[in-house]
Amino acid sequence: MCIAFPMKVKELLPDHHGIVESDGVERRVSLRLLEQCGVNDYVLVHAGYAIEKLSEESALENLRIMNELKDELGL
């Protein structure tokens, strides 16, 4: 099973890369698969690649659900 995480773009870097953040964790990811992406956009990240751009509403809802699951599992 594969899981992609909603993350917020904090910084755009050269060569179609960016710094994304979620829950205080920052990662460098490739933005090459997206046509357009900017700072403060939410993206779905899997295996080091932003694979889809999300609306803020959708991203926050996904994060809320993931946090509920973490709480239920005691993580």
N, CA, C and O atoms as a Tinker XYZ file with bonds, in Angstrom:
   300  protein
     1  N      0.838000   -1.170000    0.000000    73     2
     2  CA     0.000000    0.000000    0.000000    64     1     3
     3  C      0.885000    1.236000    0.000000    63     2     4     5
     4  O      1.889000    1.288000    0.710000    81     3
     5  N      0.515000    2.220000   -0.789000    73     3     6
     6  CA     1.260000    3.471000   -0.870000    64     5     7
     7  C      0.421000    4.595000   -0.289000    63     6     8     9
     8  O     -0.800000    4.618000   -0.440000    81     7
     9  N      1.089000    5.524000    0.377000    73     7    10
    10  CA     0.400000    6.671000    0.959000    64     9    11
    11  C      1.073000    7.937000    0.462000    63    10    12    13
    12  O      2.300000    8.037000    0.454000    81    11
    13  N      0.271000    8.894000    0.051000    73    11    14
    14  CA     0.777000   10.213000   -0.316000    64    13    15
    15  C      0.296000   11.200000    0.739000    63    14    16    17
    16  O     -0.825000   11.092000    1.237000    81    15
    17  N      1.148000   12.161000    1.077000    73    15    18
    18  CA     0.840000   13.106000    2.139000    64    17    19
    19  C      0.632000   14.514000    1.594000    63    18    20    21
    20  O      1.406000   14.974000    0.755000    81    19
    21  N     -0.409000   15.203000    2.065000    73    19    22
    22  CA    -0.589000   16.606000    1.696000    64    21    23
    23  C      0.477000   17.447000    2.407000    63    22    24    25
    24  O      0.669000   17.326000    3.617000    81    23
    25  N      1.160000   18.290000    1.650000    73    23    26
    26  CA     2.191000   19.153000    2.209000    64    25    27
    27  C      2.088000   20.532000    1.569000    63    26    28    29
    28  O      1.627000   20.669000    0.436000    81    27
    29  N      2.520000   21.541000    2.301000    73    27    30
    30  CA     2.444000   22.919000    1.818000    64    29    31
    31  C      3.797000   23.348000    1.257000    63    30    32    33
    32  O      4.833000   23.126000    1.884000    81    31
    33  N      3.786000   23.959000    0.078000    73    31    34
    34  CA     5.016000   24.436000   -0.553000    64    33    35
    35  C      5.492000   25.687000    0.185000    63    34    36    37
    36  O      4.774000   26.682000    0.281000    81    35
    37  N      6.713000   25.612000    0.700000    73    35    38
    38  CA     7.289000   26.732000    1.446000    64    37    39
    39  C      8.277000   27.532000    0.600000    63    38    40    41
    40  O      8.439000   28.736000    0.802000    81    39
    41  N      8.936000   26.864000   -0.347000    73    39    42
    42  CA     9.973000   27.529000   -1.130000    64    41    43
    43  C     10.130000   26.819000   -2.473000    63    42    44    45
    44  O     10.082000   25.591000   -2.549000    81    43
    45  N     10.317000   27.603000   -3.519000    73    43    46
    46  CA    10.602000   27.040000   -4.840000    64    45    47
    47  C     12.109000   27.076000   -5.062000    63    46    48    49
    48  O     12.764000   28.080000   -4.782000    81    47
    49  N     12.648000   25.982000   -5.563000    73    47    50
    50  CA    14.076000   25.844000   -5.817000    64    49    51
    51  C     14.320000   25.667000   -7.309000    63    50    52    53
    52  O     13.387000   25.380000   -8.059000    81    51
    53  N     15.569000   25.835000   -7.748000    73    51    54
    54  CA    15.876000   25.606000   -9.168000    64    53    55
    55  C     15.612000   24.145000   -9.568000    63    54    56    57
    56  O     15.460000   23.268000   -8.718000    81    55
    57  N     15.564000   23.920000  -10.847000    73    55    58
    58  CA    15.422000   22.577000  -11.422000    64    57    59
    59  C     14.141000   21.875000  -11.006000    63    58    60    61
    60  O     14.142000   20.663000  -10.788000    81    59
    61  N     13.044000   22.624000  -10.893000    73    59    62
    62  CA    11.717000   22.053000  -10.612000    64    61    63
    63  C     11.667000   21.320000   -9.271000    63    62    64    65
    64  O     11.046000   20.263000   -9.168000    81    63
    65  N     12.307000   21.866000   -8.257000    73    63    66
    66  CA    12.244000   21.308000   -6.912000    64    65    67
    67  C     11.666000   22.353000   -5.962000    63    66    68    69
    68  O     11.584000   23.538000   -6.286000    81    67
    69  N     11.274000   21.888000   -4.797000    73    67    70
    70  CA    10.755000   22.803000   -3.790000    64    69    71
    71  C     10.912000   22.221000   -2.405000    63    70    72    73
    72  O     11.155000   21.026000   -2.235000    81    71
    73  N     10.768000   23.092000   -1.413000    73    71    74
    74  CA    10.735000   22.673000   -0.020000    64    73    75
    75  C      9.271000   22.670000    0.395000    63    74    76    77
    76  O      8.576000   23.676000    0.252000    81    75
    77  N      8.806000   21.538000    0.910000    73    75    78
    78  CA     7.428000   21.411000    1.378000    64    77    79
    79  C      7.443000   21.106000    2.867000    63    78    80    81
    80  O      8.444000   20.630000    3.403000    81    79
    81  N      6.314000   21.386000    3.541000    73    79    82
    82  CA     6.251000   21.209000    4.986000    64    81    83
    83  C      4.904000   20.664000    5.405000    63    82    84    85
    84  O      3.866000   21.006000    4.838000    81    83
    85  N      4.943000   19.811000    6.408000    73    83    86
    86  CA     3.725000   19.324000    7.056000    64    85    87
    87  C      4.078000   18.939000    8.481000    63    86    88    89
    88  O      5.035000   18.201000    8.713000    81    87
    89  N      3.313000   19.433000    9.422000    73    87    90
    90  CA     3.509000   19.077000   10.832000    64    89    91
    91  C      4.919000   19.407000   11.314000    63    90    92    93
    92  O      5.473000   18.686000   12.144000    81    91
    93  N      5.504000   20.492000   10.800000    73    91    94
    94  CA     6.837000   20.908000   11.203000    64    93    95
    95  C      7.972000   20.172000   10.526000    63    94    96    97
    96  O      9.139000   20.465000   10.783000    81    95
    97  N      7.649000   19.217000    9.661000    73    95    98
    98  CA     8.670000   18.450000    8.939000    64    97    99
    99  C      8.803000   19.020000    7.528000    63    98   100   101
   100  O      7.821000   19.139000    6.796000    81    99
   101  N     10.035000   19.368000    7.162000    73    99   102
   102  CA    10.295000   19.898000    5.826000    64   101   103
   103  C     11.041000   18.870000    4.990000    63   102   104   105
   104  O     11.885000   18.130000    5.493000    81   103
   105  N     10.713000   18.839000    3.708000    73   103   106
   106  CA    11.344000   17.912000    2.767000    64   105   107
   107  C     11.604000   18.632000    1.445000    63   106   108   109
   108  O     10.864000   19.538000    1.061000    81   107
   109  N     12.654000   18.218000    0.763000    73   107   110
   110  CA    12.925000   18.688000   -0.599000    64   109   111
   111  C     12.279000   17.675000   -1.532000    63   110   112   113
   112  O     12.552000   16.478000   -1.437000    81   111
   113  N     11.419000   18.153000   -2.437000    73   111   114
   114  CA    10.722000   17.258000   -3.349000    64   113   115
   115  C     10.812000   17.789000   -4.783000    63   114   116   117
   116  O     11.079000   18.967000   -5.017000    81   115
   117  N     10.583000   16.890000   -5.718000    73   115   118
   118  CA    10.517000   17.275000   -7.122000    64   117   119
   119  C      9.112000   17.783000   -7.432000    63   118   120   121
   120  O      8.117000   17.175000   -7.038000    81   119
   121  N      9.047000   18.902000   -8.141000    73   119   122
   122  CA     7.770000   19.468000   -8.590000    64   121   123
   123  C      7.591000   19.245000  -10.088000    63   122   124   125
   124  O      6.673000   19.793000  -10.699000    81   123
   125  N      8.458000   18.450000  -10.667000    73   123   126
   126  CA     8.514000   18.230000  -12.116000    64   125   127
   127  C      7.211000   17.670000  -12.701000    63   126   128   129
   128  O      6.913000   17.918000  -13.869000    81   127
   129  N      6.446000   16.933000  -11.926000    73   127   130
   130  CA     5.229000   16.310000  -12.453000    64   129   131
   131  C      4.024000   17.258000  -12.494000    63   130   132   133
   132  O      2.974000   16.908000  -13.031000    81   131
   133  N      4.181000   18.456000  -11.927000    73   131   134
   134  CA     3.081000   19.421000  -11.889000    64   133   135
   135  C      3.290000   20.494000  -12.952000    63   134   136   137
   136  O      4.413000   20.940000  -13.190000    81   135
   137  N      2.204000   20.898000  -13.581000    73   135   138
   138  CA     2.298000   21.951000  -14.591000    64   137   139
   139  C      2.614000   23.294000  -13.956000    63   138   140   141
   140  O      3.429000   24.059000  -14.471000    81   139
   141  N      1.960000   23.576000  -12.832000    73   139   142
   142  CA     2.120000   24.869000  -12.190000    64   141   143
   143  C      2.030000   24.684000  -10.688000    63   142   144   145
   144  O      1.168000   23.956000  -10.195000    81   143
   145  N      2.924000   25.344000   -9.959000    73   143   146
   146  CA     2.941000   25.217000   -8.509000    64   145   147
   147  C      3.620000   26.457000   -7.936000    63   146   148   149
   148  O      4.597000   26.955000   -8.496000    81   147
   149  N      3.096000   26.950000   -6.819000    73   147   150
   150  CA     3.679000   28.136000   -6.207000    64   149   151
   151  C      3.784000   28.003000   -4.705000    63   150   152   153
   152  O      3.274000   27.056000   -4.106000    81   151
   153  N      4.455000   28.969000   -4.110000    73   151   154
   154  CA     4.583000   29.014000   -2.656000    64   153   155
   155  C      3.187000   29.116000   -2.042000    63   154   156   157
   156  O      2.336000   29.852000   -2.541000    81   155
   157  N      2.960000   28.379000   -0.969000    73   155   158
   158  CA     1.699000   28.297000   -0.222000    64   157   159
   159  C      0.662000   27.383000   -0.875000    63   158   160   161
   160  O     -0.431000   27.219000   -0.333000    81   159
   161  N      0.977000   26.789000   -2.019000    73   159   162
   162  CA     0.087000   25.778000   -2.595000    64   161   163
   163  C      0.227000   24.488000   -1.796000    63   162   164   165
   164  O      1.270000   24.231000   -1.194000    81   163
   165  N     -0.816000   23.689000   -1.794000    73   163   166
   166  CA    -0.761000   22.356000   -1.187000    64   165   167
   167  C     -0.599000   21.327000   -2.293000    63   166   168   169
   168  O     -1.249000   21.396000   -3.336000    81   167
   169  N      0.288000   20.368000   -2.036000    73   167   170
   170  CA     0.538000   19.303000   -3.002000    64   169   171
   171  C      0.495000   17.959000   -2.291000    63   170   172   173
   172  O      0.734000   17.865000   -1.087000    81   171
   173  N      0.191000   16.937000   -3.048000    73   171   174
   174  CA     0.200000   15.566000   -2.544000    64   173   175
   175  C      1.568000   14.987000   -2.878000    63   174   176   177
   176  O      1.962000   14.959000   -4.044000    81   175
   177  N      2.306000   14.519000   -1.849000    73   175   178
   178  CA     3.689000   14.069000   -2.029000    64   177   179
   179  C      3.789000   12.569000   -1.810000    63   178   180   181
   180  O      3.302000   12.033000   -0.815000    81   179
   181  N      4.434000   11.903000   -2.765000    73   179   182
   182  CA     4.692000   10.461000   -2.668000    64   181   183
   183  C      6.089000   10.184000   -3.212000    63   182   184   185
   184  O      6.418000   10.585000   -4.328000    81   183
   185  N      6.898000    9.504000   -2.428000    73   183   186
   186  CA     8.232000    9.056000   -2.844000    64   185   187
   187  C      9.099000   10.186000   -3.389000    63   186   188   189
   188  O      9.835000   10.006000   -4.359000    81   187
   189  N      9.002000   11.365000   -2.748000    73   187   190
   190  CA     9.859000   12.476000   -3.144000    64   189   191
   191  C      9.351000   13.310000   -4.297000    63   190   192   193
   192  O     10.046000   14.213000   -4.762000    81   191
   193  N      8.141000   13.022000   -4.768000    73   191   194
   194  CA     7.543000   13.765000   -5.881000    64   193   195
   195  C      6.199000   14.351000   -5.479000    63   194   196   197
   196  O      5.386000   13.679000   -4.845000    81   195
   197  N      5.968000   15.603000   -5.850000    73   195   198
   198  CA     4.637000   16.179000   -5.737000    64   197   199
   199  C      3.852000   15.646000   -6.930000    63   198   200   201
   200  O      4.199000   15.922000   -8.078000    81   199
   201  N      2.793000   14.880000   -6.660000    73   199   202
   202  CA     2.092000   14.200000   -7.750000    64   201   203
   203  C      0.767000   14.859000   -8.112000    63   202   204   205
   204  O      0.189000   14.560000   -9.157000    81   203
   205  N      0.280000   15.760000   -7.248000    73   203   206
   206  CA    -0.995000   16.416000   -7.530000    64   205   207
   207  C     -1.086000   17.687000   -6.698000    63   206   208   209
   208  O     -0.626000   17.731000   -5.557000    81   207
   209  N     -1.681000   18.712000   -7.276000    73   207   210
   210  CA    -1.948000   19.946000   -6.549000    64   209   211
   211  C     -3.333000   19.820000   -5.920000    63   210   212   213
   212  O     -4.271000   19.352000   -6.566000    81   211
   213  N     -3.462000   20.240000   -4.648000    73   211   214
   214  CA    -4.727000   20.138000   -3.924000    64   213   215
   215  C     -5.249000   21.515000   -3.547000    63   214   216   217
   216  O     -4.476000   22.461000   -3.391000    81   215
   217  N     -6.558000   21.623000   -3.404000    73   215   218
   218  CA    -7.109000   22.849000   -2.834000    64   217   219
   219  C     -6.754000   22.860000   -1.349000    63   218   220   221
   220  O     -6.531000   21.805000   -0.755000    81   219
   221  N     -6.701000   24.029000   -0.760000    73   219   222
   222  CA    -6.405000   24.136000    0.669000    64   221   223
   223  C     -7.437000   23.366000    1.482000    63   222   224   225
   224  O     -7.089000   22.685000    2.447000    81   223
   225  N     -8.692000   23.472000    1.099000    73   223   226
   226  CA    -9.775000   22.782000    1.808000    64   225   227
   227  C     -9.561000   21.261000    1.788000    63   226   228   229
   228  O     -9.676000   20.598000    2.819000    81   227
   229  N     -9.256000   20.731000    0.631000    73   227   230
   230  CA    -9.036000   19.297000    0.500000    64   229   231
   231  C     -7.805000   18.849000    1.290000    63   230   232   233
   232  O     -7.838000   17.822000    1.968000    81   231
   233  N     -6.724000   19.619000    1.202000    73   231   234
   234  CA    -5.499000   19.271000    1.927000    64   233   235
   235  C     -5.736000   19.266000    3.432000    63   234   236   237
   236  O     -5.311000   18.337000    4.119000    81   235
   237  N     -6.403000   20.280000    3.949000    73   235   238
   238  CA    -6.646000   20.357000    5.390000    64   237   239
   239  C     -7.575000   19.247000    5.863000    63   238   240   241
   240  O     -7.408000   18.731000    6.968000    81   239
   241  N     -8.538000   18.879000    5.050000    73   239   242
   242  CA    -9.426000   17.765000    5.397000    64   241   243
   243  C     -8.656000   16.449000    5.439000    63   242   244   245
   244  O     -8.851000   15.644000    6.350000    81   243
   245  N     -7.789000   16.229000    4.462000    73   243   246
   246  CA    -6.952000   15.024000    4.451000    64   245   247
   247  C     -6.039000   14.978000    5.671000    63   246   248   249
   248  O     -5.879000   13.923000    6.285000    81   247
   249  N     -5.443000   16.104000    6.025000    73   247   250
   250  CA    -4.573000   16.155000    7.199000    64   249   251
   251  C     -5.357000   15.884000    8.480000    63   250   252   253
   252  O     -4.864000   15.207000    9.382000    81   251
   253  N     -6.574000   16.410000    8.557000    73   251   254
   254  CA    -7.418000   16.170000    9.728000    64   253   255
   255  C     -7.707000   14.679000    9.877000    63   254   256   257
   256  O     -7.611000   14.132000   10.975000    81   255
   257  N     -8.055000   14.035000    8.791000    73   255   258
   258  CA    -8.348000   12.594000    8.818000    64   257   259
   259  C     -7.100000   11.805000    9.205000    63   258   260   261
   260  O     -7.183000   10.871000   10.003000    81   259
   261  N     -5.957000   12.166000    8.656000    73   259   262
   262  CA    -4.722000   11.462000    8.990000    64   261   263
   263  C     -4.375000   11.629000   10.477000    63   262   264   265
   264  O     -3.906000   10.688000   11.116000    81   263
   265  N     -4.607000   12.823000   11.019000    73   263   266
   266  CA    -4.357000   13.038000   12.445000    64   265   267
   267  C     -5.313000   12.230000   13.310000    63   266   268   269
   268  O     -4.921000   11.724000   14.361000    81   267
   269  N     -6.548000   12.107000   12.883000    73   267   270
   270  CA    -7.514000   11.260000   13.614000    64   269   271
   271  C     -7.029000    9.815000   13.628000    63   270   272   273
   272  O     -7.077000    9.156000   14.667000    81   271
   273  N     -6.563000    9.320000   12.490000    73   271   274
   274  CA    -6.051000    7.945000   12.416000    64   273   275
   275  C     -4.838000    7.759000   13.327000    63   274   276   277
   276  O     -4.726000    6.741000   14.010000    81   275
   277  N     -3.928000    8.740000   13.339000    73   275   278
   278  CA    -2.760000    8.661000   14.220000    64   277   279
   279  C     -3.201000    8.582000   15.671000    63   278   280   281
   280  O     -2.663000    7.788000   16.443000    81   279
   281  N     -4.184000    9.406000   16.050000    73   279   282
   282  CA    -4.675000    9.400000   17.432000    64   281   283
   283  C     -5.321000    8.065000   17.775000    63   282   284   285
   284  O     -5.110000    7.534000   18.865000    81   283
   285  N     -6.104000    7.521000   16.853000    73   283   286
   286  CA    -6.765000    6.241000   17.082000    64   285   287
   287  C     -5.750000    5.110000   17.276000    63   286   288   289
   288  O     -5.969000    4.193000   18.067000    81   287
   289  N     -4.637000    5.192000   16.538000    73   287   290
   290  CA    -3.613000    4.164000   16.620000    64   289   291
   291  C     -2.592000    4.433000   17.734000    63   290   292   293
   292  O     -1.707000    3.618000   17.993000    81   291
   293  N     -2.735000    5.581000   18.380000    73   291   294
   294  CA    -1.811000    5.928000   19.467000    64   293   295
   295  C     -0.416000    6.250000   18.995000    63   294   296   297
   296  O      0.555000    5.997000   19.707000    81   295
   297  N     -0.302000    6.808000   17.802000    73   295   298
   298  CA     1.024000    7.145000   17.247000    64   297   299
   299  C      1.405000    8.572000   17.561000    63   298   300
   300  O      2.483000    9.023000   17.172000    81   299
